[in-house]
Amino acid sequence: MPDVTLTRPTTRQLDPFVGAWKMTGHAHESPFGPEGDVSADETFDWLTGRQFLMHRLQGRLGDEDIACVEVLGRDSGGDAFTAHTFYNDGTSTRWSLEERDGAWIMSGQWPKGRDVFNVRCTITFDDRTHRRGIWEYSTNDSDWQVFWETEATRT
């Protein structure tokens, strides 16, 4: 039987996110809102002790303000990453975050009105200065539709 060693995630894996970023992109018409251009400033900074990464986003989607604060770290068992996000519209979500084949996949459920959507975001880094994000939603976990496409450049 092959020797299989499971490695627990370390917070060092989150290092590519650290820093200040200028994000731009496009939102498609969806249950999450109207079509429009997206622009935002983002920061990712370690909380003292380097166990949690603090993310802050502030910007615009079309004519509307968008903002969130997020805390990323290992889950209570230390076996996976989670992100707890709080949005300026009063919504909060809990995401699972997993590094897979060179991409980060953030997934969870996002309430919108009376509905709850399965949402995932695939984040890829071209290098240490540029990343892309594709946000998708589904009602059945098989028919995924893109609702946000973003790019960010480290500033």
N, CA, C and O of each residue as an XYZ file, in Angstrom:
620
protein
N       0.846     -1.167      0.000
C       0.000      0.000      0.000
C       0.895      1.233      0.000
O       1.824      1.314      0.803
N       0.631      2.212     -0.898
C       1.480      3.407     -0.969
C       1.348      4.230      0.304
O       0.292      4.279      0.935
N       2.451      4.872      0.658
C       2.466      5.755      1.817
C       1.855      7.093      1.411
O       2.438      7.832      0.617
N       0.694      7.398      1.952
C       0.006      8.647      1.631
C       0.053      9.538      2.853
O      -0.471      9.181      3.909
N       0.672     10.685      2.717
C       0.744     11.631      3.816
C      -0.097     12.845      3.456
O       0.155     13.514      2.454
N      -1.080     13.117      4.268
C      -1.901     14.303      4.051
C      -1.228     15.477      4.727
O      -0.858     15.399      5.899
N      -1.070     16.551      4.001
C      -0.451     17.723      4.589
C      -1.522     18.740      4.930
O      -2.437     18.993      4.147
N      -1.393     19.304      6.084
C      -2.333     20.331      6.514
C      -1.922     21.655      5.876
O      -0.734     21.925      5.699
N      -2.900     22.468      5.537
C      -2.556     23.751      4.925
C      -1.822     24.645      5.924
O      -2.086     24.613      7.126
N      -0.911     25.427      5.403
C      -0.226     26.405      6.248
C      -0.598     27.798      5.754
O      -0.856     28.006      4.568
N      -0.619     28.726      6.669
C      -0.999     30.086      6.288
C      -0.017     30.685      5.283
O      -0.367     31.631      4.577
N       1.192     30.161      5.205
C       2.153     30.657      4.205
C       1.617     30.508      2.783
O       2.003     31.268      1.895
N       0.730     29.536      2.558
C       0.143     29.354      1.231
C      -0.644     30.590      0.787
O      -0.833     30.806     -0.411
N      -1.101     31.398      1.738
C      -1.880     32.593      1.416
C      -1.007     33.795      1.052
O      -1.536     34.839      0.669
N       0.317     33.670      1.163
C       1.223     34.788      0.892
C       1.025     35.471     -0.463
O       1.191     36.689     -0.534
N       0.679     34.758     -1.546
C       0.505     35.466     -2.829
C      -0.559     36.568     -2.785
O      -0.510     37.499     -3.589
N      -1.510     36.478     -1.867
C      -2.555     37.493     -1.768
C      -2.079     38.783     -1.091
O      -2.639     39.851     -1.337
N      -1.052     38.690     -0.245
C      -0.648     39.806      0.615
C      -0.234     41.016     -0.209
O       0.514     40.899     -1.179
N      -0.736     42.192      0.198
C      -0.359     43.442     -0.433
C      -1.568     44.272     -0.813
O      -2.705     43.949     -0.471
N      -1.293     45.346     -1.526
C      -2.341     46.251     -2.022
C      -2.562     45.964     -3.501
O      -1.614     45.747     -4.256
N      -3.835     45.968     -3.902
C      -4.221     45.609     -5.265
C      -5.226     46.619     -5.813
O      -6.039     47.170     -5.071
N      -5.157     46.849     -7.106
C      -6.170     47.615     -7.837
C      -6.935     46.612     -8.681
O      -6.367     45.964     -9.560
N      -8.243     46.489     -8.405
C      -9.065     45.498     -9.089
C     -10.002     46.197    -10.065
O     -10.584     47.236     -9.751
N     -10.142     45.608    -11.258
C     -11.103     46.081    -12.251
C     -11.820     44.857    -12.803
O     -11.351     43.728    -12.657
N     -12.948     45.092    -13.430
C     -13.649     43.963    -14.002
C     -15.016     44.336    -14.512
O     -15.342     45.506    -14.713
N     -15.815     43.287    -14.718
C     -17.151     43.476    -15.274
C     -18.119     42.520    -14.584
O     -17.824     41.340    -14.394
N     -19.271     43.052    -14.216
C     -20.357     42.240    -13.669
C     -21.392     42.038    -14.763
O     -21.765     42.976    -15.468
N     -21.846     40.808    -14.891
C     -22.905     40.474    -15.842
C     -24.244     40.540    -15.120
O     -24.312     40.308    -13.913
N     -25.291     40.850    -15.838
C     -26.643     40.838    -15.275
C     -26.877     39.479    -14.609
O     -26.652     38.438    -15.227
N     -27.321     39.488    -13.368
C     -27.509     38.237    -12.632
C     -28.405     38.506    -11.424
O     -28.798     39.649    -11.189
N     -28.727     37.476    -10.666
C     -29.479     37.700     -9.431
C     -28.722     38.582     -8.432
O     -29.310     39.084     -7.474
N     -27.414     38.770     -8.659
C     -26.602     39.578     -7.759
C     -26.580     41.050     -8.135
O     -26.007     41.867     -7.415
N     -27.200     41.395     -9.260
C     -27.273     42.794     -9.636
C     -27.181     43.020    -11.126
O     -27.080     42.081    -11.915
N     -27.217     44.293    -11.494
C     -27.193     44.649    -12.913
C     -25.793     44.536    -13.502
O     -24.800     44.408    -12.785
N     -25.747     44.587    -14.824
C     -24.472     44.625    -15.529
C     -23.780     45.931    -15.206
O     -24.436     46.960    -15.045
N     -22.465     45.901    -15.108
C     -21.719     47.126    -14.870
C     -20.240     46.863    -14.704
O     -19.801     45.727    -14.521
N     -19.487     47.938    -14.771
C     -18.049     47.849    -14.563
C     -17.751     47.852    -13.072
O     -18.449     48.484    -12.279
N     -16.705     47.138    -12.716
C     -16.277     47.003    -11.332
C     -14.904     47.635    -11.189
O     -14.030     47.423    -12.030
N     -14.710     48.408    -10.133
C     -13.378     48.907     -9.801
C     -13.287     48.991     -8.280
O     -14.230     49.407     -7.607
N     -12.135     48.588     -7.757
C     -11.986     48.592     -6.301
C     -10.517     48.598     -5.924
O      -9.646     48.199     -6.698
N     -10.275     49.060     -4.717
C      -8.964     48.951     -4.091
C      -9.069     47.859     -3.042
O     -10.051     47.788     -2.304
N      -8.056     47.012     -2.978
C      -8.046     45.907     -2.035
C      -6.724     45.877     -1.278
O      -5.678     46.253     -1.808
N      -6.790     45.425     -0.036
C      -5.581     45.141      0.728
C      -5.743     43.789      1.418
O      -6.833     43.419      1.853
N      -4.640     43.070      1.505
C      -4.547     41.817      2.251
C      -3.357     41.964      3.191
O      -2.225     42.140      2.740
N      -3.608     41.895      4.491
C      -2.548     42.066      5.494
C      -2.678     40.995      6.573
O      -3.785     40.610      6.951
N      -1.538     40.521      7.059
C      -1.548     39.548      8.146
C      -1.912     40.220      9.461
O      -1.408     41.296      9.783
N      -2.790     39.576     10.213
C      -3.035     39.962     11.586
C      -1.805     39.521     12.375
O      -1.216     38.484     12.070
N      -1.417     40.286     13.369
C      -0.271     39.920     14.183
C      -0.410     38.471     14.636
O      -1.463     38.065     15.129
N       0.642     37.705     14.468
C       0.644     36.285     14.781
C       0.575     35.420     13.534
O       0.841     34.219     13.583
N       0.221     36.033     12.427
C       0.227     35.399     11.111
C      -0.666     34.162     11.003
O      -0.365     33.233     10.254
N      -1.758     34.159     11.754
C      -2.713     33.063     11.674
C      -3.927     33.422     10.813
O      -4.621     32.543     10.303
N      -4.171     34.734     10.659
C      -5.328     35.189      9.891
C      -4.917     36.301      8.946
O      -4.153     37.197      9.305
N      -5.440     36.226      7.728
C      -5.187     37.232      6.710
C      -6.429     38.118      6.620
O      -7.539     37.623      6.424
N      -6.237     39.417      6.764
C      -7.330     40.383      6.738
C      -7.427     40.986      5.334
O      -6.452     41.531      4.817
N      -8.603     40.884      4.729
C      -8.849     41.409      3.383
C      -9.874     42.535      3.489
O     -10.898     42.405      4.159
N      -9.578     43.626      2.822
C     -10.512     44.747      2.776
C     -10.656     45.173      1.320
O      -9.662     45.339      0.613
N     -11.910     45.349      0.873
C     -12.212     45.786     -0.491
C     -13.142     46.981     -0.405
O     -14.109     46.975      0.356
N     -12.845     48.003     -1.188
C     -13.703     49.173     -1.263
C     -13.689     49.686     -2.697
O     -12.627     49.924     -3.273
N     -14.898     49.857     -3.274
C     -14.943     50.300     -4.658
C     -16.339     50.572     -5.154
O     -17.230     50.951     -4.394
N     -16.517     50.365     -6.479
C     -17.780     50.672     -7.149
C     -18.150     49.550     -8.103
O     -17.297     48.937     -8.745
N     -19.451     49.303     -8.172
C     -20.036     48.437     -9.194
C     -21.061     49.304     -9.888
O     -22.135     49.569     -9.348
N     -20.722     49.752    -11.102
C     -21.584     50.723    -11.777
C     -21.646     51.983    -10.937
O     -20.616     52.592    -10.649
N     -22.858     52.383    -10.539
C     -23.045     53.590     -9.727
C     -23.123     53.299     -8.232
O     -23.315     54.212     -7.429
N     -22.975     52.026     -7.857
C     -23.153     51.623     -6.456
C     -21.819     51.407     -5.749
O     -20.851     50.937     -6.348
N     -21.787     51.759     -4.463
C     -20.628     51.447     -3.633
C     -20.621     49.963     -3.306
O     -21.670     49.371     -3.052
N     -19.440     49.367     -3.311
C     -19.273     47.994     -2.835
C     -18.129     47.994     -1.824
O     -17.155     48.734     -1.965
N     -18.267     47.158     -0.813
C     -17.215     47.056      0.199
C     -17.385     45.747      0.955
O     -18.494     45.231      1.093
N     -16.277     45.225      1.439
C     -16.334     44.070      2.329
C     -15.066     44.027      3.165
O     -14.033     44.592      2.806
N     -15.181     43.344      4.282
C     -14.019     42.947      5.072
C     -14.111     41.435      5.197
O     -15.197     40.859      5.262
N     -12.945     40.813      5.229
C     -12.910     39.361      5.193
C     -11.756     38.878      6.064
O     -10.699     39.508      6.116
N     -11.967     37.766      6.741
C     -10.928     37.144      7.551
C     -10.682     35.753      6.986
O     -11.588     34.920      6.958
N      -9.452     35.501      6.533
C      -9.081     34.209      5.968
C      -8.121     33.504      6.911
O      -7.231     34.133      7.483
N      -8.300     32.210      7.071
C      -7.399     31.423      7.904
C      -7.780     29.969      7.824
O      -8.647     29.580      7.043
N      -7.121     29.165      8.644
C      -7.456     27.743      8.694
C      -8.733     27.557      9.494
O      -9.025     28.327     10.409
N      -9.498     26.519      9.138
C     -10.707     26.231      9.898
C     -10.326     25.736     11.292
O      -9.146     25.534     11.581
N     -11.312     25.543     12.146
C     -11.033     25.196     13.538
C     -10.257     23.893     13.677
O      -9.525     23.718     14.651
N     -10.401     22.978     12.724
C      -9.633     21.742     12.757
C      -8.252     21.881     12.146
O      -7.419     20.984     12.281
N      -7.998     22.999     11.472
C      -6.706     23.238     10.841
C      -6.483     22.482      9.557
O      -5.369     22.462      9.035
N      -7.542     21.847      9.028
C      -7.387     21.005      7.841
C      -7.724     21.691      6.522
O      -7.430     21.153      5.454
N      -8.324     22.847      6.583
C      -8.733     23.557      5.371
C      -8.736     25.054      5.672
O      -8.612     25.474      6.823
N      -8.881     25.849      4.611
C      -8.985     27.293      4.785
C     -10.454     27.718      4.735
O     -11.265     27.111      4.036
N     -10.772     28.746      5.470
C     -12.096     29.359      5.403
C     -11.926     30.864      5.288
O     -10.883     31.424      5.626
N     -12.977     31.497      4.804
C     -13.030     32.956      4.734
C     -14.393     33.380      5.265
O     -15.429     32.875      4.832
N     -14.375     34.297      6.191
C     -15.606     34.886      6.715
C     -15.680     36.305      6.157
O     -14.785     37.117      6.395
N     -16.751     36.602      5.413
C     -16.858     37.872      4.695
C     -18.083     38.634      5.160
O     -19.157     38.064      5.358
N     -17.898     39.940      5.331
C     -18.965     40.847      5.766
C     -19.054     41.980      4.745
O     -18.083     42.700      4.510
N     -20.249     42.126      4.137
C     -20.450     43.078      3.042
C     -21.167     44.329      3.523
O     -21.849     44.316      4.547
N     -21.004     45.412      2.767
C     -21.610     46.691      3.144
C     -23.131     46.689      3.046
O     -23.768     47.621      3.538
N     -23.741     45.669      2.425
C     -25.205     45.606      2.381
C     -25.790     44.820      3.560
O     -26.996     44.583      3.617
N     -24.925     44.418      4.501
C     -25.379     43.688      5.678
C     -25.302     42.182      5.551
O     -25.551     41.470      6.524
N     -24.963     41.678      4.372
C     -24.839     40.243      4.149
C     -23.504     39.751      4.711
O     -22.502     40.465      4.665
N     -23.501     38.542      5.235
C     -22.239     37.903      5.602
C     -22.261     36.475      5.068
O     -23.315     35.845      4.991
N     -21.092     35.980      4.705
C     -20.972     34.636      4.144
C     -19.766     33.942      4.750
O     -18.854     34.580      5.276
N     -19.784     32.631      4.664
C     -18.628     31.825      5.051
C     -18.258     30.984      3.839
O     -19.092     30.258      3.298
N     -17.017     31.086      3.423
C     -16.528     30.402      2.236
C     -15.505     29.342      2.627
O     -14.803     29.482      3.629
N     -15.428     28.293      1.835
C     -14.282     27.386      1.936
C     -13.295     27.831      0.861
O     -13.695     28.309     -0.201
N     -12.043     27.675      1.137
C     -10.986     28.137      0.242
C      -9.984     27.011      0.090
O      -9.466     26.485      1.075
N      -9.715     26.643     -1.161
C      -8.864     25.492     -1.428
C      -7.944     25.788     -2.601
O      -8.379     26.315     -3.625
N      -6.676     25.447     -2.446
C      -5.728     25.569     -3.547
C      -5.742     24.252     -4.306
O      -5.519     23.187     -3.731
N      -6.010     24.338     -5.622
C      -6.133     23.146     -6.448
C      -5.506     23.400     -7.811
O      -5.936     24.303     -8.527
N      -4.514     22.631     -8.174
C      -3.887     22.709     -9.509
C      -3.495     24.127     -9.906
O      -3.743     24.554    -11.034
N      -2.884     24.853     -8.978
C      -2.404     26.199     -9.276
C      -3.450     27.287     -9.206
O      -3.156     28.443     -9.510
N      -4.662     26.945     -8.812
C      -5.733     27.950     -8.682
C      -6.310     27.873     -7.268
O      -6.237     26.833     -6.613
N      -6.870     28.962     -6.818
C      -7.601     28.999     -5.557
C      -9.084     28.957     -5.889
O      -9.559     29.720     -6.730
N      -9.819     28.062     -5.225
C     -11.258     27.952     -5.418
C     -11.926     28.347     -4.104
O     -11.728     27.707     -3.072
N     -12.711     29.403     -4.164
C     -13.488     29.834     -3.013
C     -14.932     29.473     -3.307
O     -15.461     29.849     -4.353
N     -15.579     28.749     -2.400
C     -16.945     28.312     -2.670
C     -17.789     28.375     -1.405
O     -17.292     28.275     -0.283
N     -19.079     28.545     -1.635
C     -20.018     28.588     -0.528
C     -21.395     28.960     -1.024
O     -21.683     28.886     -2.218
N     -22.235     29.358     -0.103
C     -23.586     29.779     -0.455
C     -23.730     31.266     -0.153
O     -23.245     31.770      0.859
N     -24.423     31.956     -1.078
C     -24.593     33.397     -0.966
C     -26.089     33.688     -0.989
O     -26.753     33.455     -1.999
N     -26.626     34.201      0.127
C     -28.049     34.554      0.146
C     -28.292     35.834     -0.641
O     -27.521     36.790     -0.559
N     -29.363     35.831     -1.394
C     -29.756     37.031     -2.151
C     -31.274     37.088     -2.118
O     -31.944     36.309     -2.796
N     -31.817     38.007     -1.333
C     -33.261     38.073     -1.148
C     -33.734     36.809     -0.466
O     -33.193     36.410      0.566
N     -34.740     36.183     -1.040
C     -35.256     34.924     -0.482
C     -34.520     33.694     -0.990
O     -34.750     32.582     -0.515
N     -33.636     33.898     -1.952
C     -32.916     32.785     -2.565
C     -31.512     32.639     -1.968
O     -30.937     33.592     -1.441
N     -30.991     31.438     -2.067
C     -29.608     31.164     -1.690
C     -28.958     30.473     -2.883
O     -29.468     29.470     -3.382
N     -27.837     31.012     -3.332
C     -27.152     30.494     -4.512
C     -25.840     29.828     -4.115
O     -25.152     30.282     -3.201
N     -25.506     28.756     -4.808
C     -24.173     28.186     -4.711
C     -23.269     29.087     -5.535
O     -23.576     29.412     -6.682
N     -22.154     29.487     -4.942
C     -21.242     30.415     -5.606
C     -19.831     29.869     -5.479
O     -19.451     29.294     -4.459
N     -19.067     30.065     -6.541
C     -17.648     29.744     -6.485
C     -16.875     30.818     -7.236
O     -17.372     31.422     -8.186
N     -15.672     31.034     -6.791
C     -14.764     31.957     -7.465
C     -13.455     31.219     -7.691
O     -12.883     30.643     -6.765
N     -12.989     31.245     -8.931
C     -11.703     30.644     -9.272
C     -10.700     31.772     -9.424
O     -10.863     32.653    -10.269
N      -9.663     31.739     -8.603
C      -8.647     32.795     -8.571
C      -7.336     32.214     -9.067
O      -6.869     31.193     -8.562
N      -6.745     32.867    -10.058
C      -5.447     32.438    -10.574
C      -4.481     33.610    -10.533
O      -4.871     34.763    -10.717
N      -3.229     33.301    -10.290
C      -2.161     34.294    -10.300
C      -1.312     34.073    -11.539
O      -0.806     32.973    -11.761
N      -1.154     35.130    -12.357
C      -0.258     35.036    -13.510
C       1.188     35.114    -13.047
O       2.075     34.478    -13.616
N       1.402     35.885    -12.029
C       2.708     36.044    -11.391
C       2.419     36.705    -10.044
O       1.268     36.725     -9.607
N       3.419     37.235     -9.392
C       3.217     37.849     -8.075
C       2.538     39.222     -8.162
O       2.230     39.823     -7.133
N       2.305     39.720     -9.381
C       1.752     41.068     -9.519
C       0.390     41.123    -10.198
O      -0.181     42.204    -10.340
N      -0.136     39.989    -10.616
C      -1.392     40.008    -11.372
C      -2.217     38.759    -11.047
O      -1.697     37.644    -11.025
N      -3.512     38.968    -10.796
C      -4.393     37.828    -10.552
C      -5.730     38.046    -11.244
O      -6.115     39.176    -11.542
N      -6.430     36.946    -11.495
C      -7.745     36.966    -12.136
C      -8.735     36.238    -11.242
O      -8.374     35.327    -10.497
N     -10.000     36.663    -11.332
C     -11.059     35.990    -10.594
C     -12.289     35.815    -11.468
O     -12.739     36.760    -12.115
N     -12.822     34.620    -11.486
C     -14.061     34.328    -12.212
C     -15.086     33.876    -11.173
O     -14.923     32.831    -10.545
N     -16.136     34.665    -10.998
C     -17.219     34.367    -10.062
C     -18.373     33.729    -10.824
O     -18.811     34.248    -11.851
N     -18.866     32.594    -10.311
C     -19.970     31.867    -10.940
C     -21.022     31.514     -9.894
O     -20.723     31.390     -8.706
N     -22.258     31.356    -10.361
C     -23.324     30.917     -9.463
C     -24.117     29.788    -10.118
O     -24.118     29.614    -11.337
N     -24.796     29.024     -9.245
C     -25.605     27.910     -9.709
C     -26.726     27.668     -8.710
O     -26.597     27.961     -7.522
N     -27.810     27.136     -9.210
C     -28.896     26.727     -8.317
C     -28.896     25.219     -8.111
O     -29.618     24.707     -7.256
N     -28.076     24.495     -8.906
C     -28.101     23.034     -8.827
C     -26.711     22.395     -8.782
O     -26.599     21.172     -8.855
N     -25.663     23.192     -8.664
C     -24.273     22.710     -8.612
C     -23.787     22.047     -9.895
O     -22.764     21.362     -9.885
N     -24.508     22.242    -11.004
C     -24.002     21.698    -12.263
C     -24.070     22.716    -13.399
O     -23.216     22.695    -14.286
N     -25.057     23.601    -13.396
C     -25.162     24.630    -14.432
C     -24.639     25.944    -13.858
O     -25.372     26.685    -13.202
N     -23.356     26.223    -14.118
C     -22.709     27.407    -13.557
C     -22.759     28.549    -14.560
O     -22.551     28.350    -15.756
N     -23.040     29.763    -14.051
C     -23.089     30.957    -14.884
C     -22.170     32.022    -14.301
O     -22.200     32.300    -13.102
N     -21.356     32.608    -15.164
C     -20.431     33.662    -14.730
C     -21.221     34.929    -14.431
O     -22.074     35.338    -15.219
N     -20.932     35.554    -13.282
C     -21.565     36.842    -12.999
C     -20.563     37.948    -12.723
O     -20.933     39.121    -12.768
N     -19.325     37.626    -12.442
C     -18.278     38.620    -12.294
C     -17.006     38.083    -12.921
O     -16.695     36.899    -12.794
N     -16.263     38.962    -13.604
C     -14.923     38.646    -14.100
C     -14.034     39.800    -13.684
O     -14.302     40.953    -14.023
N     -12.969     39.490    -12.947
C     -12.114     40.549    -12.434
C     -10.643     40.270    -12.712
O     -10.228     39.130    -12.922
N      -9.882     41.340    -12.705
C      -8.432     41.279    -12.757
C      -7.915     42.243    -11.712
O      -8.519     43.286    -11.461
N      -6.796     41.893    -11.103
C      -6.201     42.773    -10.096
C      -4.704     42.864    -10.334
O      -4.049     41.884    -10.689
N      -4.188     44.049    -10.134
C      -2.759     44.312    -10.276
C      -2.245     44.842     -8.946
O      -2.837     45.738     -8.344
N      -1.125     44.269     -8.500
C      -0.512     44.720     -7.251
C      -0.007     46.154     -7.426
O       0.610     46.501     -8.433
N      -0.288     46.964     -6.424
C       0.147     48.384     -6.500
C       1.328     48.639     -5.585
O       1.825     49.763     -5.516
